[in-house]
Amino acid sequence: MISAWDCFHFATLELVRSSPIKQRLVCAYRRHLAALPPEQLPDEVRGSYIQVTRALCGVQPLRGEDAVTASVRKMSNQDADDCAALIVEIFGMMCRRPEIARPHTVVQLQAVERTLPDYEITALNRNYVSR
């Protein structure tokens, strides 16, 4: 299962591509945020996420389109910029809080007991090294 942090991370990466802002916004939402339930988010970002969802799904679609396409189509470029900025702000808030931020995987290395013969150079290698 992908975490809420990962969803916003991937959505933010989608928003920095070179395509037009409205296209980036639709892709970021559909691919990474649409399936994310607000309950998986911390309280401090949940309201902002609900605001993003309403902005991106609030328009009644025409035949052959979905609510996201209709909502973004109706937005001005400034509205799309503001919505994208809010997504990035949510991700930033999640990154600043250690209990929310993506957990890091810690790998503990353990010493392996080796004996002296494990480190000896074989006769073939010894001849090559001395040349």
Backbone as CSV, one residue per row, in Angstrom:
resi,resn,N_x,N_y,N_z,CA_x,CA_y,CA_z,C_x,C_y,C_z
1,MET,0.841,-1.183,0.000,0.000,0.000,0.000,0.886,1.245,0.000
2,ILE,0.564,2.175,-0.837,1.342,3.403,-0.944,0.874,4.391,0.128
3,SER,1.815,5.081,0.742,1.475,5.996,1.833,0.974,7.332,1.286
4,ALA,0.336,8.095,2.150,-0.141,9.428,1.769,1.046,10.310,1.390
5,TRP,2.161,10.170,2.118,3.369,10.928,1.804,3.822,10.626,0.377
6,ASP,3.849,9.341,0.017,4.259,8.952,-1.332,3.306,9.516,-2.383
7,CYS,2.014,9.488,-2.114,1.038,10.038,-3.068,1.317,11.504,-3.347
8,PHE,1.563,12.284,-2.310,1.846,13.699,-2.509,3.222,13.925,-3.128
9,HIS,4.163,13.088,-2.790,5.489,13.185,-3.408,5.375,12.979,-4.919
10,PHE,4.700,11.915,-5.334,4.551,11.631,-6.760,3.708,12.691,-7.464
11,ALA,2.680,13.203,-6.786,1.858,14.263,-7.381,2.695,15.525,-7.589
12,THR,3.537,15.841,-6.633,4.412,17.007,-6.763,5.388,16.832,-7.917
13,LEU,5.938,15.646,-8.053,6.832,15.385,-9.192,6.084,15.538,-10.519
14,GLU,4.842,15.134,-10.541,4.016,15.285,-11.749,3.803,16.762,-12.080
15,LEU,3.679,17.578,-11.063,3.396,19.001,-11.268,4.588,19.796,-11.794
16,VAL,5.786,19.254,-11.706,6.959,20.001,-12.172,7.387,19.613,-13.588
17,ARG,6.585,18.847,-14.267,6.898,18.479,-15.657,6.717,19.688,-16.569
18,SER,7.067,19.530,-17.836,7.050,20.666,-18.766,5.736,20.829,-19.532
19,SER,4.769,19.977,-19.329,3.493,20.086,-20.038,2.667,21.248,-19.451
20,PRO,1.590,21.649,-20.122,0.751,22.747,-19.613,0.200,22.442,-18.217
21,ILE,0.031,23.484,-17.420,-0.356,23.331,-16.014,-1.651,22.549,-15.834
22,LYS,-2.627,22.776,-16.674,-3.893,22.060,-16.510,-3.715,20.565,-16.755
23,GLN,-2.916,20.215,-17.729,-2.647,18.802,-18.001,-1.888,18.165,-16.834
24,ARG,-0.910,18.891,-16.282,-0.152,18.374,-15.138,-1.047,18.181,-13.930
25,LEU,-1.960,19.109,-13.739,-2.874,19.038,-12.598,-3.795,17.828,-12.699
26,VAL,-4.362,17.606,-13.875,-5.221,16.439,-14.088,-4.430,15.152,-13.838
27,CYS,-3.236,15.047,-14.387,-2.419,13.837,-14.215,-2.039,13.625,-12.753
28,ALA,-1.638,14.689,-12.088,-1.241,14.570,-10.676,-2.408,14.061,-9.835
29,TYR,-3.596,14.598,-10.073,-4.743,14.188,-9.276,-5.179,12.762,-9.615
30,ARG,-5.361,12.497,-10.903,-5.852,11.173,-11.304,-4.890,10.056,-10.906
31,ARG,-3.620,10.253,-11.186,-2.631,9.184,-10.967,-2.245,8.984,-9.515
32,HIS,-2.281,10.064,-8.730,-1.670,9.962,-7.408,-2.552,10.370,-6.232
33,LEU,-3.578,11.163,-6.455,-4.359,11.668,-5.320,-5.809,11.220,-5.291
34,ALA,-6.373,10.872,-6.426,-7.808,10.580,-6.492,-8.240,9.445,-5.568
35,ALA,-7.418,8.451,-5.418,-7.794,7.293,-4.596,-7.412,7.458,-3.124
36,LEU,-6.820,8.588,-2.783,-6.365,8.815,-1.406,-7.519,9.333,-0.550
37,PRO,-7.981,8.534,0.415,-9.072,9.021,1.266,-8.557,10.055,2.272
38,PRO,-9.335,11.100,2.527,-8.893,12.143,3.466,-8.564,11.603,4.858
39,GLU,-9.176,10.508,5.238,-8.942,9.938,6.563,-7.501,9.463,6.745
40,GLN,-6.786,9.211,5.648,-5.397,8.773,5.749,-4.437,9.931,5.997
41,LEU,-4.957,11.143,5.931,-4.113,12.324,6.096,-4.185,12.848,7.516
42,PRO,-3.120,13.470,7.980,-3.138,14.103,9.302,-4.125,15.267,9.332
43,ASP,-4.601,15.575,10.511,-5.604,16.626,10.673,-5.161,17.963,10.081
44,GLU,-3.881,18.312,10.226,-3.425,19.637,9.799,-3.412,19.845,8.289
45,VAL,-3.499,18.774,7.503,-3.535,18.925,6.040,-4.846,18.436,5.428
46,ARG,-5.669,17.818,6.228,-6.909,17.238,5.704,-7.830,18.284,5.082
47,GLY,-7.985,19.421,5.718,-8.847,20.468,5.187,-8.357,20.993,3.841
48,SER,-7.051,21.164,3.719,-6.479,21.627,2.448,-6.671,20.590,1.359
49,TYR,-6.536,19.318,1.723,-6.724,18.252,0.739,-8.185,18.207,0.265
50,ILE,-9.108,18.380,1.176,-10.529,18.409,0.807,-10.800,19.596,-0.117
51,GLN,-10.141,20.724,0.130,-10.269,21.896,-0.740,-9.758,21.579,-2.150
52,VAL,-8.624,20.873,-2.251,-8.089,20.467,-3.553,-9.074,19.541,-4.257
53,THR,-9.598,18.582,-3.532,-10.532,17.623,-4.112,-11.796,18.321,-4.621
54,ARG,-12.313,19.248,-3.852,-13.504,19.988,-4.299,-13.212,20.817,-5.541
55,ALA,-12.034,21.434,-5.581,-11.671,22.250,-6.741,-11.521,21.395,-7.994
56,LEU,-11.042,20.158,-7.808,-10.779,19.301,-8.960,-11.928,18.365,-9.321
57,CYS,-12.970,18.358,-8.537,-14.105,17.460,-8.826,-15.450,18.159,-8.695
58,GLY,-15.450,19.474,-8.608,-16.675,20.200,-8.309,-17.575,20.550,-9.475
59,VAL,-17.116,20.387,-10.697,-17.907,20.784,-11.866,-18.601,19.570,-12.464
60,GLN,-19.863,19.759,-12.819,-20.632,18.695,-13.470,-20.028,18.413,-14.850
61,PRO,-19.629,17.185,-15.123,-18.989,16.895,-16.422,-19.980,16.871,-17.576
62,LEU,-19.448,17.180,-18.735,-20.217,17.024,-19.966,-20.152,15.567,-20.390
63,ARG,-20.962,15.199,-21.367,-20.941,13.826,-21.867,-19.526,13.484,-22.376
64,GLY,-19.011,12.350,-21.927,-17.718,11.888,-22.393,-16.525,12.376,-21.577
65,GLU,-16.760,13.146,-20.531,-15.649,13.581,-19.693,-15.959,13.272,-18.239
66,ASP,-14.944,13.318,-17.402,-15.170,13.088,-15.977,-15.127,14.423,-15.237
67,ALA,-15.403,14.371,-13.945,-15.480,15.593,-13.139,-14.146,16.322,-13.068
68,VAL,-13.047,15.581,-13.054,-11.725,16.215,-12.989,-11.465,17.010,-14.268
69,THR,-11.708,16.399,-15.408,-11.506,17.080,-16.687,-12.395,18.309,-16.783
70,ALA,-13.655,18.180,-16.391,-14.586,19.304,-16.441,-14.157,20.429,-15.502
71,SER,-13.750,20.068,-14.303,-13.350,21.076,-13.316,-12.119,21.845,-13.773
72,VAL,-11.130,21.128,-14.281,-9.903,21.779,-14.725,-10.156,22.598,-15.991
73,ARG,-11.016,22.115,-16.854,-11.363,22.855,-18.070,-11.959,24.215,-17.726
74,LYS,-12.765,24.273,-16.671,-13.418,25.511,-16.260,-12.484,26.464,-15.500
75,MET,-11.346,25.965,-15.021,-10.414,26.788,-14.254,-9.665,27.762,-15.163
76,SER,-9.344,28.906,-14.606,-8.401,29.785,-15.283,-7.002,29.228,-15.045
77,ASN,-6.037,29.716,-15.800,-4.665,29.268,-15.557,-4.211,29.637,-14.148
78,GLN,-4.658,30.782,-13.648,-4.305,31.193,-12.288,-4.923,30.245,-11.254
79,ASP,-6.179,29.838,-11.464,-6.820,28.867,-10.561,-6.055,27.545,-10.564
80,ALA,-5.624,27.104,-11.738,-4.854,25.865,-11.845,-3.509,26.002,-11.135
81,ASP,-2.860,27.153,-11.306,-1.597,27.407,-10.589,-1.810,27.355,-9.084
82,ASP,-2.884,27.990,-8.615,-3.172,28.016,-7.178,-3.453,26.624,-6.634
83,CYS,-4.171,25.826,-7.400,-4.486,24.461,-6.974,-3.212,23.616,-6.918
84,ALA,-2.366,23.757,-7.917,-1.090,23.030,-7.930,-0.217,23.470,-6.761
85,ALA,-0.186,24.769,-6.492,0.602,25.278,-5.369,0.098,24.721,-4.043
86,LEU,-1.205,24.560,-3.905,-1.766,23.997,-2.680,-1.339,22.545,-2.498
87,ILE,-1.286,21.790,-3.573,-0.804,20.399,-3.498,0.639,20.376,-3.013
88,VAL,1.468,21.259,-3.566,2.875,21.320,-3.159,2.985,21.774,-1.698
89,GLU,2.152,22.728,-1.290,2.161,23.171,0.106,1.790,22.036,1.055
90,ILE,0.812,21.231,0.699,0.425,20.084,1.533,1.603,19.134,1.666
91,PHE,2.264,18.845,0.558,3.436,17.972,0.606,4.525,18.577,1.493
92,GLY,4.729,19.882,1.384,5.723,20.555,2.231,5.385,20.445,3.705
93,MET,4.113,20.624,4.048,3.700,20.485,5.448,3.943,19.069,5.947
94,MET,3.688,18.095,5.104,3.888,16.703,5.497,5.379,16.400,5.681
95,CYS,6.218,17.028,4.886,7.666,16.808,4.988,8.264,17.453,6.235
96,ARG,7.686,18.548,6.690,8.223,19.256,7.855,7.887,18.582,9.173
97,ARG,6.916,17.733,9.179,6.511,17.056,10.412,7.119,15.661,10.463
98,PRO,8.013,15.406,11.413,8.692,14.100,11.450,7.752,12.912,11.617
99,GLU,6.645,13.100,12.318,5.725,11.985,12.509,4.872,11.716,11.272
100,ILE,4.862,12.662,10.340,4.098,12.509,9.111,4.997,12.101,7.958
101,ALA,6.214,12.635,7.973,7.134,12.415,6.857,7.377,10.931,6.623
102,ARG,7.728,10.643,5.414,7.962,9.264,5.004,9.002,8.619,5.908
103,PRO,8.694,7.470,6.464,9.663,6.795,7.320,10.854,6.300,6.495
104,HIS,12.017,6.462,7.068,13.221,5.993,6.398,13.495,4.556,6.800
105,THR,13.953,3.798,5.865,14.308,2.415,6.149,15.709,2.400,6.731
106,VAL,15.858,1.772,7.855,17.155,1.675,8.495,17.632,0.236,8.379
107,VAL,18.822,0.090,7.871,19.416,-1.233,7.743,20.597,-1.292,8.688
108,GLN,20.570,-2.218,9.588,21.668,-2.359,10.529,22.641,-3.387,9.975
109,LEU,23.881,-2.963,9.845,24.906,-3.863,9.358,25.541,-4.567,10.545
110,GLN,25.757,-5.831,10.392,26.367,-6.600,11.466,27.715,-7.108,11.001
111,ALA,28.651,-7.132,11.926,29.991,-7.618,11.608,29.926,-9.124,11.352
112,VAL,30.704,-9.548,10.381,30.794,-10.967,10.073,32.141,-11.446,10.585
113,GLU,32.105,-12.485,11.379,33.356,-13.022,11.918,34.117,-13.729,10.809
114,ARG,35.331,-13.295,10.565,36.184,-13.918,9.556,37.493,-14.299,10.209
115,THR,38.070,-15.316,9.699,39.368,-15.756,10.212,40.463,-15.249,9.285
116,LEU,41.678,-15.268,9.729,42.805,-14.770,8.959,42.928,-15.420,7.590
117,PRO,42.716,-16.728,7.435,42.828,-17.332,6.095,41.849,-16.740,5.074
118,ASP,40.720,-16.167,5.525,39.772,-15.553,4.596,40.384,-14.346,3.888
119,TYR,41.387,-13.725,4.498,41.983,-12.522,3.943,43.306,-12.773,3.226
120,GLU,43.798,-13.992,3.192,45.080,-14.293,2.564,44.971,-14.229,1.044
121,ILE,46.022,-13.784,0.418,46.077,-13.699,-1.034,46.545,-15.048,-1.553
122,THR,45.878,-15.553,-2.543,46.275,-16.838,-3.103,47.571,-16.678,-3.879
123,ALA,48.247,-17.764,-4.148,49.531,-17.739,-4.834,49.384,-17.098,-6.224
124,LEU,48.316,-17.388,-6.930,48.126,-16.823,-8.268,48.010,-15.301,-8.191
125,ASN,47.244,-14.820,-7.257,47.080,-13.370,-7.094,48.360,-12.709,-6.627
126,ARG,49.117,-13.379,-5.772,50.368,-12.827,-5.248,51.350,-12.560,-6.394
127,ASN,51.430,-13.486,-7.373,52.330,-13.292,-8.493,51.884,-12.105,-9.347
128,TYR,50.591,-11.936,-9.522,50.063,-10.844,-10.348,50.336,-9.499,-9.663
129,VAL,50.145,-9.447,-8.336,50.322,-8.203,-7.580,51.774,-7.762,-7.602
130,SER,52.741,-8.703,-7.562,54.144,-8.328,-7.489,54.681,-7.797,-8.811
131,ARG,54.018,-7.971,-9.916,54.527,-7.501,-11.220,54.441,-6.050,-11.362
